[in-house]
């Protein structure tokens, strides 16, 4: 999904990129493991609430390299 300049993406980790992960903040730290690969400190509580996986796993899943 691409965003135009009028859309606020400041809540995202990489506001100019393609990641859907939320920005780590004091109240939303990146301190939780990815449910797919199990790597520590990949997701914030908001990411987990939204049912996300880490960017690497998401990229691999979209490319058909990872099934779960």
Protein Blocks (a to p, Z undefined) as FASTA:
>chain_A
ZZdfkbccklpmblmlmbfbdcddfklccfbccfklopahkbcfklmmnopacfklmmmm
mnopacZZ
